[in-house]
Amino acid sequence: MSHAIERVWAADGLAARALTPLSWLFAAGTGVRNALYDLGILRSERLPIPAVSVGNLSVGGTGKTPLAAWIARELVARGAKPAIVMRGYGGDEPLVHERLNPDVPVILNADRVAGAREAAQRGATVVVLDDAFQHRRARRDVDVVLVAAEQGHASRLLPAGPLREGRRALRRASLVIVTRKSASLADAEAVAARWTGFAGAPTASVVALTPGPLHDVRDPAAATLPPEALAGKTVLAISAVGAPSAFAAQLGALGAVVTQAAFPDHHAFDARDAAALSARAASVDFAVCTLKDAVKLGPLWPRVASPLWYLSQAVVVERGAAPLHEALDRLVPGVRP
């Protein structure tokens, strides 16, 4: 998703309204497909091992990758052998999963059913289906849907807004997780109430994606810096993510003076991008990106340039821990860690 499109959706002005007729067509197509599944005309296929889907109603920016990785770690702590099955679009998210959970297999397959079968063949006892809420052919035991607090007031479907489906689709979910980066806890709780305030809605949890240590992209094993090191510093915020403004706001909340270098989601950085960005980095105190960008920019960043840092993210469950853990317990019966 480009920064320009994000601005159009956030403004919700004439440009978004002009696209509304196309949103009606999109909604009609999605509605027909869901009805075919609801009526059993299209069938969901049972998977060989238990499955949890981690998805969203909107495009990008909900924190899906760190939450899916966190769920995989929680399953490992319960004694399970998870595998992550994902489409792998853009090539960056699989690398992030491998960095966060090096012992958890990542299987790239747009056909989640085939991917889950491969996971079972490779010894997995549970599968995490990344970005699979709309992939209804794969039957799952737990359906987790993420809503970003920063996008919590969105109401328009694609292409007039960021939504793939309206909130009534949450009736299919086991649990809603409202994630927040720069939004306050009170705002996140209000979003949770709005998105689950109807009959048949699932319960909601609130999870903060909080800033963790800064890592040198060229040497991730080197000493880290605390995020507070950015306070009062000029920072070039480099991002090719679904919600670049949320990343910039998170840096700003740390006290940084932020200049954005935003690229479309999943942008394939090349040597020219790295050279141009490193030149801009020379005029600021810190150049900071996300882990999703670091896995692509790291090999390209000039050795003689100023350091490039990535801001790690910690997952903190702030509200609704019990239903979240109960959902995971259903996948791996036993004592919670």
Residue pairs with C-beta under 8 A, 6 or more apart in sequence:
1 59
1 60
1 61
1 162
1 242
1 243
1 264
1 265
2 262
2 263
2 264
2 265
3 244
3 245
3 260
3 262
6 243
6 244
6 245
8 15
8 16
9 16
9 154
9 156
9 160
9 161
9 162
10 245
12 156
12 161
16 156
16 160
16 161
17 160
18 160
19 156
19 159
19 160
20 156
20 160
22 159
22 160
23 156
23 157
23 158
23 159
23 160
23 161
26 157
26 158
26 159
27 157
27 166
30 134
30 157
30 164
30 165
33 42
33 136
34 136
34 165
34 169
36 42
37 43
37 44
37 136
42 136
42 137
43 137
44 136
44 137
44 138
44 139
45 113
45 137
45 138
45 139
46 139
47 113
47 116
47 117
47 120
47 127
47 138
47 139
47 140
48 116
48 117
48 120
49 116
49 119
49 120
49 124
49 125
49 126
49 127
50 125
50 126
50 127
50 141
50 330
50 331
50 332
51 116
51 126
51 127
51 128
51 129
51 138
51 139
51 140
51 141
51 142
51 331
52 71
52 126
52 127
52 128
52 129
52 140
52 141
52 142
52 143
52 144
52 327
52 328
52 331
53 129
53 132
53 133
53 135
53 138
53 140
53 142
53 143
53 144
54 64
54 67
54 68
54 71
54 128
54 129
54 130
54 131
54 132
54 144
54 146
55 64
55 129
55 131
55 132
55 133
55 134
55 135
55 143
55 144
55 145
55 146
56 62
56 64
56 131
56 133
56 145
56 146
56 147
56 148
56 164
57 133
57 145
57 147
57 163
57 164
57 165
57 166
57 167
57 169
57 170
58 147
58 148
58 151
58 154
58 162
58 163
58 164
59 158
59 162
59 164
59 242
60 162
60 241
60 242
60 243
60 265
61 148
61 150
61 151
61 162
61 241
61 242
61 243
61 246
62 146
62 147
62 148
62 151
62 179
62 242
63 146
63 148
63 179
63 181
63 207
63 209
63 313
64 130
64 131
64 146
65 93
65 96
65 97
65 130
65 292
66 100
66 209
66 313
66 315
67 144
67 146
67 177
67 179
67 207
67 315
68 84
68 97
68 128
68 130
69 84
69 96
69 97
69 100
69 101
70 315
71 82
71 128
71 144
71 328
72 82
72 84
72 97
72 101
72 104
72 128
73 100
73 101
74 325
74 328
74 337
75 82
75 126
75 128
75 328
75 331
75 332
76 82
76 101
76 103
76 104
77 337
78 328
78 329
78 331
78 332
78 334
78 336
78 337
79 332
79 334
80 125
80 126
80 331
80 332
81 123
81 124
81 125
81 126
82 104
82 124
82 125
82 126
82 127
82 128
83 104
83 105
83 106
83 107
83 119
83 122
83 124
83 126
83 127
83 128
84 97
84 101
84 104
84 105
84 106
84 107
84 127
84 128
84 130
85 107
85 109
85 112
85 115
85 116
85 118
85 119
85 127
85 128
85 129
85 130
85 132
86 93
86 94
86 97
86 106
86 107
86 108
86 109
86 115
86 129
86 130
86 131
87 108
87 109
87 110
87 130
87 131
88 94
88 108
88 109
88 110
89 266
90 265
90 266
90 268
91 266
91 268
91 296
92 240
92 266
92 292
92 293
92 295
92 296
93 130
93 292
94 106
94 108
95 295
95 296
96 291
96 292
96 295
97 104
97 106
97 130
98 106
99 220
99 291
99 295
100 291
105 119
105 122
105 124
107 115
107 118
107 119
107 122
108 115
109 115
109 118
112 129
112 132
112 135
112 137
112 138
113 137
113 138
115 127
115 129
116 127
116 129
116 138
119 127
120 127
125 332
126 331
126 332
129 135
129 138
129 140
132 138
132 140
133 143
133 145
133 169
133 172
133 173
134 164
134 165
141 330
141 331
142 174
142 175
142 327
142 328
142 330
142 331
143 172
143 173
143 174
143 175
144 173
144 174
144 175
144 176
144 177
144 327
145 170
145 173
145 175
145 176
145 177
146 176
146 177
146 178
146 179
147 176
147 177
147 178
147 179
147 191
147 192
147 195
148 178
148 179
148 180
148 181
148 243
148 246
149 178
149 179
149 180
149 181
149 183
149 187
149 188
149 191
149 206
150 180
150 181
150 182
150 183
150 243
150 245
150 246
150 249
151 162
151 243
152 178
152 183
152 187
152 188
152 190
152 191
152 194
152 195
153 191
153 194
154 161
154 162
154 163
155 161
155 163
156 162
156 163
157 163
157 164
157 165
157 166
158 164
167 194
167 195
167 198
167 201
168 198
170 176
170 195
170 196
170 201
170 202
171 200
171 201
171 202
173 202
174 202
174 327
175 202
175 203
175 204
175 205
175 323
175 324
175 327
176 192
176 195
176 196
176 201
176 202
176 203
176 204
176 205
177 204
177 205
177 206
177 207
177 320
177 324
178 188
178 189
178 191
178 192
178 195
178 204
178 205
178 206
178 207
179 188
179 206
179 207
179 208
179 209
180 187
180 188
180 206
180 207
180 208
180 209
181 208
181 209
181 243
181 246
181 247
181 249
181 250
182 246
182 249
182 250
182 252
182 253
183 191
185 206
185 208
185 318
185 319
188 206
188 208
188 318
188 319
189 206
189 319
192 204
192 205
192 206
192 319
193 204
195 201
195 204
196 202
196 203
196 204
203 320
203 323
204 319
204 320
205 317
205 319
205 320
205 321
205 323
205 324
206 317
206 318
206 319
206 320
207 315
207 316
207 317
207 318
208 315
208 316
208 318
209 313
209 314
209 315
209 316
210 313
210 314
210 316
211 227
211 250
211 254
211 311
211 312
211 313
211 314
212 227
212 311
212 312
212 313
212 314
213 224
213 225
213 226
213 227
213 312
214 224
214 225
214 226
214 227
214 229
214 230
214 286
214 288
214 309
214 310
214 311
214 312
215 222
215 224
215 294
215 309
215 310
215 312
216 222
216 224
216 307
216 308
216 309
217 289
217 294
217 297
217 298
217 301
217 307
217 308
217 309
217 310
218 298
218 301
218 303
218 307
218 308
225 309
227 254
227 311
228 254
228 255
229 286
230 251
230 254
230 255
230 256
230 286
230 288
231 254
231 255
231 256
232 255
232 256
232 257
233 255
233 256
233 257
233 284
233 285
233 286
234 256
234 257
234 259
234 283
234 284
234 285
234 286
235 251
235 256
235 257
235 258
235 259
235 284
235 285
235 286
235 287
235 288
236 259
236 261
236 277
236 280
236 281
236 284
236 286
236 287
236 288
237 244
237 247
237 248
237 251
237 258
237 259
237 260
237 261
237 262
237 288
237 289
238 261
238 263
238 277
238 287
238 288
238 289
238 293
238 297
238 308
239 247
239 248
239 260
239 261
239 262
239 263
239 289
239 290
239 293
240 262
240 263
240 264
240 265
240 266
240 267
240 269
240 292
240 293
240 296
241 247
241 265
241 290
241 292
241 293
242 265
244 260
244 262
244 263
245 260
245 262
247 290
248 258
248 260
248 262
250 311
251 258
251 288
251 311
252 258
256 286
256 288
259 284
261 277
261 280
263 269
263 273
267 273
268 296
269 293
269 296
269 297
269 300
270 300
271 300
273 297
273 300
274 297
274 300
274 301
274 302
275 302
277 287
277 297
277 308
278 287
278 301
278 302
278 305
278 306
278 308
280 287
281 287
281 305
281 306
281 308
282 305
282 306
286 309
287 306
287 307
287 308
287 309
288 308
288 309
288 310
288 311
289 297
289 308
289 309
289 310
289 311
290 310
290 311
291 310
291 311
291 312
291 313
293 310
294 308
294 310
297 308
298 308
301 308
317 324
325 336
329 336
